[in-house]
Amino acid sequence: MKVLATGATGKFAGLVVPALVSHGIDVRAVVHDPGKKHIPLERGAGETVDADLRDPASLRAALDGADGVFLITPAFAPDATDSKPSQPVPVPPDDLSRKLTVARPDHDPSLPHLGLVGDTYTILVTGEQTAGKYTLIDMHVPPGGGPPPHRHDFEEMFTVLDGEILVTFRGQMVVARAGETINVPANAPHAFTNAADTPSRLLCMCAPSGQEEFFLLVGEPVASRTEAPPPLDAGAQAAFIAKSRALAPEYNTELLPPPGAK
């Protein structure tokens, strides 16, 4: 039995073609790129053929002598298959509705400074300004500061400008010092603290944006980039924790118990 297999150089075909061959089926593989003909042959296909699924004559020629067809998705949209070379996508025209963003955290009174968990976070660039691609936050972290364990579905990158932080990532600890950058993959549990005796300053980028909206809802406005938030009494602390836990899922964030907690 001979079967015509489309999309034969794609990742899924790496499973399908050997499986067909193992059942005694002779595979004729559709390959558009001459430089990729070796891929289905190495997977066990008996031959290759160049066919355009949108051209009836080309398709009839490819089917000649075949007993059936195995459509390996996304072969229903030939332009989207891994086996067909993609055409370069032109750069879109300039969107004149978008403006240049300049953030001066020590001088611009319009920038929000927010007190959270003893730190002060200044939102430099919002998702509204980046079309949702990322947000950039200036973090002033005093000794002992830093967020508790948590995780979220977006990438988070820290560049240490001054001082250092102790990062806990999946239970492992690493120190990031001035001039160093750490990227936390989406969904990974992590936390950081300033274990030194001097303040630290970080640039935090979250991609895509949204984290700044969460901070605006739970943070306490303060006057400057380095001003500490007012201390919270037991009642205010409980209210902050309850509000954070209630809002976190809306921003794809999960607050985790501290290490050793049951």
KOLVEXGU-663403 format. One line per field, with one value per residue: residue in one letter; z, x, y of N, C-alpha, C, CB in turn. Coordinates in steps of 0.001 Angstrom, whole numbers, always signed. Glycine has a CB too. Example, Ala and Ser with C-alpha at 12.3 -4.5 7.8 and 13.67 -1.06 7.14 Angstrom:
<recs>
aa c(a s)
n_pz c(+7800 +7080)
n_px c(+13190 +12850)
n_py c(-5690 -2250)
ca_pz c(+7800 +7140)
ca_px c(+12300 +13670)
ca_py c(-4500 -1060)
c_pz c(+7800 +7870)
c_px c(+13200 +12900)
c_py c(-3300 +30)
cb_pz c(+9046 +5725)
cb_px c(+11308 +14084)
cb_py c(-4473 -598)
</recs>
This chain:
<recs>
aa c(m k v l a t g a t g k f a g l v v p a l v s h g i d v r a v v h d p g k k h i p l e r g a g e t v d a d l r d p a s l r a a l d g a d g v f l i t p a f a p d a t d s k p s q p v p v p p d d l s r k l t v a r p d h d p s l p h l g l v g d t y t i l v t g e q t a g k y t l i d m h v p p g g g p p p h r h d f e e m f t v l d g e i l v t f r g q m v v a r a g e t i n v p a n a p h a f t n a a d t p s r l l c m c a p s g q e e f f l l v g e p v a s r t e a p p p l d a g a q a a f i a k s r a l a p e y n t e l l p p p g a k)
n_pz c(+0 -865 +355 +112 +1804 +3250 +4321 +5154 +6190 +8566 +12203 +13446 +11509 +11952 +13729 +12494 +9900 +10418 +11872 +9982 +8165 +9806 +9825 +7450 +5288 +2259 +1957 +238 +183 +443 -478 -516 -470 -1942 -486 +1741 +1201 +2190 +4748 +5134 +3891 +5560 +7643 +6792 +4533 +1208 -1139 -2518 -3463 -5226 -4733 -5274 -3278 -3938 -6625 -8972 -11095 -10342 -7958 -8831 -10226 -8151 -6749 -8368 -8616 -5883 -2984 -1024 +1071 +3542 +5469 +7009 +9470 +9647 +6963 +5614 +5181 +3065 +2965 +5574 +6394 +7793 +5877 +3593 +2278 +4010 +3208 +3545 +5927 +5426 +7059 +9071 +8319 +9784 +12827 +13404 +15469 +17798 +20380 +21295 +24273 +27198 +30204 +33301 +36230 +38562 +38299 +36996 +37829 +37113 +37020 +38548 +41894 +43929 +46981 +48071 +49849 +51496 +49649 +47016 +44063 +40877 +38113 +34982 +32198 +30648 +29730 +28050 +26668 +25225 +23506 +24801 +24852 +26770 +30174 +32101 +35099 +37761 +40543 +43928 +46482 +49784 +52454 +53430 +52005 +49298 +47339 +48443 +47824 +44589 +41410 +37872 +34641 +32782 +31314 +33288 +33838 +35468 +35887 +37704 +38996 +41123 +44116 +45310 +44910 +46386 +44777 +44684 +42924 +41843 +44214 +44323 +45079 +44021 +43688 +42424 +41197 +40904 +37568 +36537 +35005 +35315 +34080 +34626 +33832 +32480 +34590 +36474 +39893 +42142 +44029 +45553 +47568 +49334 +50738 +51660 +53385 +52366 +50242 +47214 +43662 +40960 +37538 +36251 +33883 +32517 +30410 +28470 +29131 +32094 +34732 +35919 +36227 +38196 +40352 +40608 +41666 +44159 +45450 +47590 +47096 +47016 +47511 +46084 +44191 +45966 +48393 +51338 +51833 +54063 +57307 +57992 +60159 +62002 +61150 +58726 +57301 +57062 +55481 +53148 +52283 +51865 +49805 +47801 +47347 +46388 +43998 +42525 +40828 +38688 +37300 +36352 +38254 +40893 +44313 +46484 +49226 +51922 +52106 +53641 +54813 +55572)
n_px c(+846 +536 +957 +292 +1869 +1361 +2965 +5404 +7889 +7627 +7418 +5463 +5253 +7496 +6744 +4575 +5334 +7369 +5671 +3747 +5405 +6283 +4082 +4128 +3554 +4104 +5511 +4963 +6346 +5358 +7246 +8309 +10588 +13630 +15965 +15199 +14543 +15803 +14862 +12213 +12995 +14973 +13346 +12092 +10467 +9643 +9918 +10012 +8023 +7286 +4583 +1806 -803 -2882 -3116 -4802 -3794 -1139 -1593 -2943 -906 +858 -642 -773 -761 -896 -2523 -3875 -4214 -2435 -3102 -1143 -1460 -368 -1520 -3819 -3707 -1567 +424 +1159 +2549 +5309 +6929 +6930 +8702 +8629 +7485 +9199 +7920 +6784 +7936 +5627 +3882 +4810 +3265 +1702 +163 +1289 +3491 +6730 +8234 +9512 +11062 +11664 +12504 +13368 +12589 +10153 +6995 +4663 +4945 +3979 +4720 +4966 +4315 +5107 +5192 +7200 +8983 +9682 +8135 +8466 +6637 +7794 +7362 +4374 +2005 +147 +1643 +3349 +1897 +1000 +3109 +5192 +6050 +7872 +9599 +10910 +12651 +13050 +14660 +14857 +17144 +16335 +13995 +11718 +9646 +7361 +7353 +6164 +4460 +3927 +2312 +3902 +6973 +9701 +12168 +15105 +17374 +20105 +20866 +22050 +23631 +22622 +20715 +19184 +18131 +15585 +14962 +12933 +13550 +16305 +19116 +20506 +22807 +22391 +24209 +25158 +24987 +24366 +22037 +18954 +16704 +13464 +11693 +8362 +5748 +7356 +8182 +9329 +11250 +12604 +15049 +16547 +19404 +21523 +23100 +22569 +20494 +19019 +18764 +16688 +15903 +12953 +11499 +8486 +6955 +4298 +2761 +938 +1449 +1998 -506 -1621 +90 -616 -3137 -2822 -748 +613 +449 +3349 +5635 +8075 +10749 +12383 +11154 +10031 +7272 +4490 +4547 +2633 -25 -1250 -3885 -4039 -2066 -3169 -5374 -4111 -2873 -5109 -6400 -4455 -4331 -6881 -6916 -4770 -5190 -6590 -4648 -3085 -1374 +58 +165 +2462 +3036 +5361 +8741 +8873 +6392 +3250)
n_py c(-1195 +2208 +5473 +8906 +11439 +14529 +17629 +16563 +17143 +18385 +18795 +17109 +15192 +13754 +11837 +10619 +9618 +7540 +5828 +5028 +3671 +1612 +19 -1226 +388 +2067 +5133 +8100 +11143 +14535 +17222 +20498 +22059 +21629 +21300 +19946 +17356 +15144 +14755 +13397 +11012 +10035 +9403 +7196 +7242 +6173 +7626 +10983 +13824 +16807 +18796 +20946 +21600 +23210 +23152 +21421 +19771 +19313 +17991 +15692 +14429 +13858 +12050 +9874 +6456 +6178 +4828 +6130 +9088 +10856 +13449 +15653 +17875 +21337 +20981 +21688 +24367 +25245 +27223 +27468 +25247 +23402 +22386 +23951 +26624 +29652 +32932 +36034 +38314 +41541 +44548 +46243 +49344 +52525 +53313 +56073 +56910 +56124 +57189 +58532 +57366 +58716 +58275 +59688 +58972 +60289 +62868 +63283 +64127 +62834 +60128 +57097 +56199 +53454 +51855 +48664 +45644 +46660 +47659 +50116 +50803 +52120 +52899 +52890 +52493 +51730 +49113 +50201 +52035 +50453 +48943 +46687 +44901 +44843 +45805 +48205 +48551 +50413 +49449 +50008 +48548 +48047 +47010 +43720 +43801 +42854 +40610 +37966 +34335 +33485 +33026 +33422 +33845 +35168 +36361 +37525 +39868 +40907 +43522 +44397 +47460 +48858 +47700 +44452 +41403 +38545 +35827 +33429 +30601 +28142 +26827 +26960 +29082 +32173 +34853 +38057 +40684 +44215 +45290 +42860 +40546 +38828 +36446 +35346 +32544 +32231 +31046 +29810 +29164 +31660 +34074 +37054 +38731 +41461 +40851 +42236 +45054 +47517 +49616 +48289 +48644 +47956 +47226 +46113 +44109 +43053 +40788 +39613 +42855 +44014 +43438 +45853 +46954 +45391 +46089 +48788 +48570 +47293 +48555 +51179 +54582 +56639 +59438 +59613 +57984 +56653 +56749 +55205 +52983 +53611 +52056 +49092 +48300 +45415 +44958 +46403 +45088 +42525 +43146 +44020 +41649 +40027 +41433 +41310 +38537 +38101 +39561 +38620 +36232 +37366 +38623 +36651 +35500 +33643 +33440 +32046 +29745 +30438 +29067 +25878 +26105 +24563)
ca_pz c(+0 -971 +884 -69 +3084 +3136 +5496 +5576 +6834 +9822 +13459 +13666 +10554 +12529 +14393 +11609 +8822 +10914 +12280 +8764 +7627 +10678 +9502 +6110 +4285 +1449 +2080 -732 +983 -255 -26 -1394 -439 -2349 +541 +2852 +729 +2985 +6048 +5152 +3503 +6764 +8517 +6261 +3323 +59 -2187 -2279 -4624 -5027 -5176 -4747 -2965 -4510 -8081 -9240 -11951 -9528 -6974 -9526 -10536 -6905 -6300 -9321 -8040 -4428 -2542 -50 +1450 +4967 +5592 +8271 +9701 +9084 +5515 +5015 +4779 +2627 +3265 +6985 +6717 +8050 +4726 +2530 +2729 +4268 +2607 +4558 +6188 +5410 +8268 +8944 +8265 +11052 +13455 +13860 +16680 +18960 +20686 +22010 +25729 +27924 +31638 +34177 +37525 +39646 +38027 +36387 +38874 +36634 +37160 +39828 +42818 +44706 +48053 +48173 +50640 +51996 +48522 +46265 +42642 +40003 +36790 +33979 +30901 +30830 +28595 +27120 +25854 +24418 +22825 +25553 +24691 +28022 +31080 +32714 +36456 +38537 +41883 +45048 +47433 +50959 +53117 +53918 +51134 +48241 +47392 +48858 +46686 +43692 +40023 +36954 +33288 +31901 +31556 +34155 +33773 +36390 +35748 +38947 +38747 +42319 +45172 +44921 +45422 +46500 +44040 +44863 +41695 +41974 +45403 +44277 +45348 +43267 +43973 +41258 +41627 +39984 +36231 +36121 +34607 +35515 +33490 +35254 +32848 +32843 +35371 +37429 +41226 +42447 +44979 +45760 +48735 +49491 +51942 +52019 +54354 +51646 +49279 +45854 +42632 +39848 +36457 +36075 +32675 +32441 +29048 +28122 +30228 +32961 +36122 +36441 +36619 +39504 +41336 +40822 +42471 +45522 +46034 +48296 +46467 +47807 +46823 +45257 +43822 +47078 +49658 +51845 +52130 +55506 +57919 +58132 +61385 +61736 +60372 +57366 +56669 +56702 +54382 +51953 +51854 +51340 +48516 +46834 +47001 +45605 +42678 +41814 +39707 +37562 +36590 +36044 +39264 +42004 +45503 +47018 +50656 +52151 +52233 +54902 +55270 +55206)
ca_px c(+0 +1292 +216 +867 +1866 +1666 +3642 +6247 +9142 +7297 +7713 +4504 +5556 +8544 +6077 +3626 +5971 +7887 +4576 +3186 +6381 +6329 +2921 +4300 +3018 +5092 +5170 +5425 +6319 +5285 +8316 +8398 +11942 +14577 +16972 +14654 +14102 +16420 +14195 +11281 +13692 +15615 +12282 +11609 +9666 +10252 +10189 +9483 +7425 +6932 +3202 +1077 -2147 -3888 -3099 -5362 -2931 +5 -2070 -3232 +369 +1411 -1483 -705 -231 -1081 -3778 -4521 -3528 -2392 -2946 -505 -1732 -1421 -1480 -5007 -3274 -222 +1395 +1529 +3247 +6736 +7678 +6951 +9447 +7782 +7914 +9453 +6801 +7300 +7778 +4426 +4136 +4911 +1999 +1914 -619 +2115 +4425 +7963 +8108 +10720 +10774 +12679 +11896 +13758 +12153 +8825 +5974 +3513 +5192 +3488 +5618 +4065 +4903 +4630 +6024 +8356 +9743 +9042 +8177 +8094 +6273 +8436 +6708 +3180 +1556 -556 +2653 +4082 +903 +846 +4236 +5934 +6052 +9189 +9396 +12109 +12406 +13928 +14472 +15694 +17582 +15224 +12831 +11519 +8341 +7334 +7302 +5019 +4737 +2963 +2411 +4659 +8413 +10100 +13611 +15653 +18748 +20487 +21598 +22849 +23472 +22468 +19538 +19260 +16986 +15252 +14329 +12657 +14213 +17738 +19422 +21591 +22960 +22563 +24861 +25065 +25462 +23948 +20632 +18342 +15378 +12658 +10729 +6950 +5177 +8315 +8136 +10518 +11156 +13916 +15170 +17809 +20035 +22639 +22760 +22337 +19398 +19291 +17902 +16527 +14952 +12167 +10677 +7512 +6447 +3689 +2446 -189 +1877 +1909 -1896 -1762 +774 -1392 -4315 -2514 +310 +296 +1205 +4315 +5991 +9277 +11263 +13076 +10421 +9504 +5836 +4226 +4400 +1258 -326 -1715 -5129 -3741 -1298 -4117 -6191 -3260 -2694 -6395 -6644 -3498 -4739 -8117 -6674 -3678 -5609 -7024 -3436 -2343 -341 -252 +972 +2843 +3397 +6806 +9413 +8652 +5004 +2431)
ca_py c(+0 +3446 +6623 +10233 +12154 +15951 +18190 +15447 +17563 +19050 +18097 +16024 +14136 +12934 +10716 +9956 +8853 +6253 +4943 +4433 +2721 +435 -823 -1770 +1306 +2784 +6556 +9090 +12367 +15812 +18122 +21671 +22596 +20580 +21115 +19161 +16041 +14076 +14575 +12247 +9778 +9533 +8904 +5931 +7376 +5527 +8600 +12327 +14461 +18213 +18982 +22093 +21101 +24118 +22964 +20090 +18970 +18906 +17024 +14426 +13789 +13332 +10931 +8771 +5227 +6141 +4236 +6996 +10330 +11187 +14900 +16014 +19299 +22186 +20890 +22295 +25704 +24905 +28274 +27409 +24013 +23504 +21901 +24939 +27801 +30810 +34183 +37072 +39221 +42911 +45353 +47077 +50795 +53234 +53678 +57448 +57171 +55797 +58276 +58225 +57395 +59077 +58176 +60279 +58639 +61197 +64238 +63356 +63933 +62069 +58699 +56576 +55511 +52605 +51078 +47277 +44717 +47385 +48216 +51190 +50486 +53225 +52380 +53735 +52318 +50908 +48332 +51103 +52712 +49470 +48100 +45459 +43976 +44718 +46943 +48399 +49050 +50754 +48917 +50366 +47451 +48277 +45770 +42902 +43919 +41873 +39938 +36558 +33400 +33602 +32678 +34037 +33289 +36048 +36439 +38642 +40036 +41900 +44000 +45062 +48700 +49126 +46716 +43059 +40703 +37095 +35287 +32015 +30125 +26701 +26324 +27229 +30483 +32789 +36273 +38919 +41921 +45347 +45003 +41516 +40400 +37512 +36283 +34305 +32043 +32213 +29935 +29244 +29764 +32441 +35185 +37652 +39595 +42177 +40326 +43108 +46102 +48775 +49457 +47836 +49218 +47023 +47442 +44893 +44087 +41967 +40668 +40886 +43774 +43680 +43449 +47226 +47200 +44743 +46926 +50017 +48256 +46857 +49369 +52427 +55676 +57406 +60675 +59570 +56674 +55996 +56905 +53942 +53012 +53673 +50727 +48627 +47573 +44049 +44978 +46845 +44025 +41468 +43633 +44020 +40261 +39551 +42091 +40768 +37178 +38157 +40133 +37950 +35378 +38179 +39032 +35426 +35374 +32768 +33671 +30739 +29750 +30551 +27761 +25187 +26199 +23427)
c_pz c(+0 -523 +595 +1245 +2859 +4407 +6034 +6210 +8173 +11035 +13680 +12724 +11050 +13315 +13417 +10580 +9337 +11327 +11070 +8209 +8466 +10432 +8060 +5002 +3586 +1394 +951 -74 +107 +352 -1020 -1510 -812 -1288 +1717 +2432 +1583 +4264 +6034 +4749 +4708 +7753 +7985 +5007 +2140 -1048 -1790 -3584 -4269 -5590 -4508 -4526 -3530 -6026 -8403 -10078 -11171 -8535 -7621 -9829 -9289 -6440 -7207 -8693 -6539 -4084 -1542 +257 +2964 +5066 +6975 +8458 +10018 +7571 +4841 +4586 +4336 +2957 +4692 +7341 +6971 +6800 +3602 +3014 +2901 +3596 +3703 +4695 +6217 +6732 +8097 +8849 +9661 +11557 +14088 +15090 +17943 +19129 +21381 +23510 +26345 +29410 +32430 +35619 +38666 +39471 +37517 +37447 +38423 +36782 +38519 +40596 +43798 +45764 +48131 +48935 +51143 +50915 +47952 +44786 +41847 +38610 +35734 +32640 +31083 +29570 +27575 +26178 +24946 +23624 +23476 +25513 +25976 +28905 +31742 +34041 +37131 +39984 +42863 +46170 +48633 +51547 +53722 +53037 +50077 +48430 +47901 +47643 +45881 +42321 +39145 +35535 +32309 +32285 +32418 +34190 +34708 +35985 +36995 +38599 +39899 +43332 +44633 +45491 +45461 +45893 +44371 +43664 +41775 +43121 +45446 +44436 +44507 +43592 +42655 +41740 +40555 +38645 +35706 +35864 +34831 +34829 +34131 +34231 +33382 +33585 +36421 +38793 +41547 +43501 +44993 +47004 +48681 +50819 +52389 +52998 +53708 +50630 +47924 +44898 +41428 +38761 +36202 +34814 +32711 +31040 +28922 +29358 +31040 +34427 +36728 +36891 +37986 +40594 +41635 +41723 +43926 +46208 +46710 +47667 +47461 +46929 +45865 +45042 +44994 +48411 +50079 +52070 +53635 +56083 +58111 +59489 +61012 +60880 +58928 +56599 +56221 +55515 +53073 +51410 +51227 +49968 +47437 +46393 +46134 +44172 +41856 +40656 +38481 +36718 +36409 +36964 +40377 +43155 +46195 +48503 +50812 +52313 +53615 +55417 +54770 +54555)
c_px c(+876 +413 +996 +737 +2255 +2362 +4713 +7569 +8894 +7581 +6773 +4766 +6678 +8006 +5235 +4319 +6577 +6779 +3940 +4116 +6415 +5151 +2975 +3785 +4169 +4685 +5800 +5252 +6277 +6324 +8425 +9824 +12929 +15634 +16507 +14200 +14655 +15647 +13209 +11965 +14393 +14596 +11661 +10758 +10405 +10623 +9613 +8923 +7108 +5536 +2596 -367 -3245 -4010 -3593 -4442 -1733 -408 -2360 -1938 +977 +655 -1385 -30 -390 -2447 -4530 -3662 -3560 -2085 -2384 -675 -441 -1459 -2724 -4734 -1821 +815 +1895 +2305 +4711 +7538 +7767 +7692 +8516 +8358 +8162 +8247 +7342 +7061 +6547 +4781 +4172 +3524 +2173 +1085 +188 +3207 +5675 +7721 +9462 +10375 +11952 +12195 +12260 +13202 +10721 +7746 +4784 +3719 +4698 +4585 +4742 +4833 +4264 +5657 +7300 +9218 +9006 +9242 +7676 +7822 +6794 +7707 +5554 +2865 +808 +432 +3419 +3153 +810 +2030 +5035 +5649 +7420 +9005 +10741 +11832 +13483 +13647 +15398 +16193 +16398 +13999 +12786 +10214 +8450 +7263 +6012 +5421 +3650 +3246 +3142 +6140 +8721 +11625 +14044 +17081 +19074 +21331 +22527 +22595 +23388 +21174 +19833 +17984 +16817 +14424 +14182 +13457 +15710 +17999 +20611 +21617 +23173 +23078 +24751 +25711 +25032 +22441 +20177 +16981 +14672 +11632 +9292 +6614 +6116 +8184 +9451 +10205 +12527 +13869 +16503 +18415 +21224 +22176 +22616 +21217 +19895 +18316 +17893 +15673 +14267 +11313 +9779 +6917 +5563 +3352 +1253 +180 +1772 +488 -2183 -1118 -11 -2596 -3974 -1470 -213 +1109 +2131 +4841 +7163 +9746 +11872 +12341 +9830 +7999 +5616 +4089 +2927 +1078 -922 -2974 -4885 -2962 -2221 -4980 -5400 -3106 -3980 -6679 -5722 -3910 -5993 -7860 -5654 -4151 -6056 -5839 -2488 -1155 -835 +708 +1208 +3179 +4919 +7434 +9183 +7242 +4221 +1126)
c_py c(+1238 +4617 +7892 +11004 +13603 +16432 +17271 +15853 +18256 +18188 +16909 +14870 +13235 +11753 +9909 +9074 +7542 +5284 +4275 +3365 +1443 -510 -1335 -887 +2023 +4254 +7352 +10462 +13612 +16755 +19269 +22195 +21494 +20296 +20277 +17760 +14908 +13782 +13416 +10942 +9168 +8964 +7623 +6021 +6755 +6489 +9952 +12876 +15906 +18423 +20200 +21656 +21996 +23962 +21557 +19207 +18447 +17833 +15671 +13676 +13155 +12094 +9709 +7551 +5121 +5571 +5112 +8205 +10464 +12681 +15222 +17514 +20031 +22179 +21455 +23727 +25584 +25967 +28190 +26162 +24271 +23177 +22933 +26177 +28995 +32045 +35219 +37994 +40647 +43615 +46237 +48556 +51403 +53614 +55057 +57800 +56879 +56849 +57752 +58332 +57711 +59088 +58724 +60114 +59568 +62602 +64351 +63102 +63101 +60563 +58205 +55849 +54748 +51825 +49704 +46452 +45383 +48006 +49422 +50912 +51691 +52674 +53342 +53700 +51342 +50091 +49175 +51787 +51759 +48557 +46727 +44514 +43804 +45921 +47000 +49121 +49263 +50345 +49362 +49363 +47682 +46956 +45019 +42938 +42829 +41128 +38506 +35651 +33556 +33080 +33288 +33570 +34195 +36017 +37667 +38708 +41161 +42248 +44801 +46283 +49043 +48018 +45295 +42502 +39209 +36526 +33807 +31572 +28617 +26079 +26538 +28723 +30955 +34281 +37013 +40266 +42993 +45009 +43651 +41476 +38964 +37513 +35102 +33814 +32084 +30927 +29356 +29918 +30480 +33497 +35854 +38527 +40325 +41738 +41167 +44176 +47471 +48552 +48963 +48506 +48286 +47644 +46113 +45031 +42854 +41938 +39424 +41711 +43283 +43731 +44844 +47554 +46574 +45595 +48205 +49768 +47937 +47735 +50620 +53556 +56376 +58536 +60561 +58134 +55921 +56124 +55559 +54051 +53063 +52272 +50373 +47954 +46211 +44031 +45373 +45780 +42888 +41878 +43642 +42603 +39725 +40151 +41530 +39373 +37171 +38616 +39354 +37069 +36166 +38629 +37849 +35215 +34474 +33068 +32340 +30829 +29884 +29171 +27149 +25236 +24988 +23897)
cb_pz c(+1221 -2423 +2412 -1242 +4098 +2875 +6584 +4414 +5910 +9824 +14639 +13489 +9212 +13409 +15533 +10908 +8149 +12095 +13069 +7700 +7577 +12140 +9725 +6022 +4934 +3 +3441 -2107 +1901 -166 +110 -882 +959 -3643 +1031 +3473 -714 +3332 +6446 +4214 +2375 +7422 +8688 +7288 +3042 -477 -3537 -1708 -5089 -5711 -4875 -5719 -1461 -4170 -8667 -9941 -13156 -8790 -6278 -10837 -11143 -5817 -6217 -10587 -8378 -3820 -1930 +1228 +770 +5744 +5360 +8294 +10848 +9558 +5111 +5994 +5953 +1163 +3017 +7837 +5607 +9191 +4204 +2076 +1734 +5777 +1595 +4193 +7536 +4283 +8550 +10131 +7421 +10903 +14524 +12747 +16674 +18813 +21561 +21571 +26270 +27452 +32048 +33826 +37903 +39741 +37035 +35225 +39351 +35180 +36987 +39600 +43564 +43785 +49380 +46760 +49806 +52811 +47418 +46660 +42327 +39966 +36656 +33786 +29812 +31199 +29063 +27900 +26747 +25310 +21335 +25069 +23588 +27757 +32143 +31770 +37278 +38425 +41844 +45532 +46759 +52020 +54213 +55280 +50468 +48199 +46015 +49796 +47183 +43602 +39830 +37040 +32759 +31966 +30211 +35606 +32328 +37848 +34445 +39897 +38509 +42928 +45980 +45393 +44546 +47996 +42507 +46209 +40438 +40656 +45533 +42958 +46842 +41730 +44956 +40461 +41965 +40594 +36201 +37195 +33123 +37044 +31962 +36556 +32443 +31594 +34447 +36900 +42288 +41177 +46435 +44520 +50048 +49437 +51710 +50764 +55438 +50934 +49102 +45750 +42227 +40326 +35158 +37327 +31392 +33516 +28036 +27299 +29683 +32623 +36234 +35374 +35553 +39485 +40842 +39480 +41860 +45502 +44979 +49836 +45855 +48329 +47820 +45897 +42739 +47219 +49521 +53152 +51524 +55793 +59272 +56989 +62297 +63045 +61000 +57394 +57634 +57896 +54694 +52269 +53045 +52311 +48640 +47432 +48266 +46275 +42822 +42782 +40149 +38054 +37345 +34614 +39816 +41578 +46462 +46243 +51359 +53397 +51974 +55916 +54778 +56437)
cb_px c(-955 +1802 -41 +168 +2829 +377 +2642 +6524 +9920 +5856 +7609 +3074 +5927 +9410 +5205 +2769 +7059 +8809 +3516 +2928 +7782 +6343 +1620 +3636 +2045 +5203 +5629 +4626 +7532 +3846 +9689 +7490 +12275 +15259 +17420 +13493 +14519 +17848 +13470 +10098 +14713 +16420 +11206 +10843 +9342 +9337 +9605 +10584 +6147 +7971 +2358 +1162 -2318 -3538 -1664 -6691 -2464 +604 -3326 -4016 +1345 +1377 -2924 +50 +1195 -923 -3513 -4821 -4186 -1311 -4308 +1014 -2749 -1247 -1298 -6179 -3439 -224 +788 +305 +3082 +7138 +7046 +5518 +10570 +7630 +6862 +10711 +6076 +6659 +9057 +3488 +3061 +5792 +1557 +1592 -1897 +2737 +3746 +9108 +7562 +11285 +10477 +12935 +12278 +15260 +13068 +8699 +5480 +3234 +6692 +2307 +6584 +3310 +4761 +4372 +6384 +9184 +9966 +9619 +7326 +9206 +4723 +9875 +7717 +1982 +684 -1366 +3624 +4975 +1254 -324 +5154 +7452 +4905 +10144 +8527 +12467 +12336 +13690 +14758 +14917 +18617 +14845 +12822 +12678 +7695 +6141 +7428 +4518 +4812 +3021 +1041 +4107 +9200 +9511 +14062 +15613 +18940 +21267 +20629 +22508 +22245 +23670 +18281 +19443 +17167 +14477 +15150 +12982 +13941 +18346 +19714 +21421 +24145 +21224 +26333 +25728 +26930 +24333 +20431 +18204 +15473 +11953 +11092 +6066 +4762 +9756 +7843 +11070 +10722 +14359 +15041 +17605 +20479 +23249 +23812 +23650 +18658 +19189 +18380 +15906 +15651 +11271 +11564 +6395 +7616 +2441 +2164 -719 +3304 +2367 -2870 -1131 +2175 -1859 -5053 -2032 +1298 +598 +244 +5491 +6296 +10391 +12282 +14460 +9293 +10216 +5124 +2951 +5135 +888 -1304 -1977 -6128 -2952 -220 -5007 -6716 -1875 -2270 -7536 -6446 -2085 -4978 -9121 -6214 -2890 -6730 -7806 -2729 -1870 +65 -168 +288 +4038 +2891 +7091 +10926 +9533 +4343 +2141)
cb_py c(+10 +3659 +6475 +10996 +11487 +16771 +18485 +14579 +18497 +19452 +19068 +16524 +14735 +13767 +11221 +10982 +9698 +6490 +5726 +5514 +3361 +869 -39 -3069 +2331 +2173 +7113 +8989 +12423 +16426 +17365 +22778 +23185 +20973 +22431 +19900 +15838 +14448 +15851 +12510 +10055 +10641 +9959 +5255 +8862 +4495 +8133 +13274 +13704 +19175 +17734 +23331 +20976 +25566 +23195 +20228 +19788 +20113 +17552 +14687 +14806 +14401 +11374 +9204 +5101 +7549 +2889 +6231 +11576 +10314 +15637 +15602 +19489 +23588 +19468 +22257 +26756 +24661 +29637 +27487 +22999 +22579 +20638 +25296 +28144 +31045 +34694 +37895 +38863 +43703 +46216 +46845 +51499 +54485 +52610 +58412 +56333 +54384 +59332 +59171 +56047 +60467 +56708 +61804 +57270 +61265 +64858 +62330 +65265 +62407 +58390 +55637 +56517 +51641 +51805 +46662 +43486 +46482 +47144 +52589 +49219 +54314 +52190 +53308 +51806 +51791 +47206 +52167 +53440 +48629 +47949 +44757 +44462 +44585 +46838 +49203 +48075 +52304 +47393 +51868 +46058 +49066 +46083 +43337 +45269 +40893 +39941 +36284 +31953 +35075 +31130 +35587 +33003 +37496 +36500 +38479 +40325 +41379 +44863 +44091 +49844 +50527 +47027 +42224 +40999 +36636 +35486 +31770 +30535 +25972 +24902 +26714 +30687 +32549 +36527 +39078 +41665 +46591 +45090 +40471 +40804 +37167 +36091 +34836 +30612 +32358 +28841 +29392 +28688 +33099 +34695 +38474 +38781 +43742 +38904 +43759 +46167 +49277 +50778 +46293 +50647 +45705 +47991 +44615 +44092 +42135 +40609 +40655 +45175 +42314 +42937 +48238 +46637 +43334 +47279 +50592 +47092 +45427 +49750 +52306 +56695 +56493 +61712 +60397 +56820 +56566 +57976 +53541 +51779 +54492 +50672 +47655 +48387 +43320 +45934 +48157 +43495 +41120 +45036 +44623 +39377 +39899 +43615 +40736 +36362 +39090 +41548 +37114 +34475 +39389 +40167 +35455 +36751 +31279 +34684 +30173 +28446 +31414 +27909 +25738 +27519 +22561)
</recs>
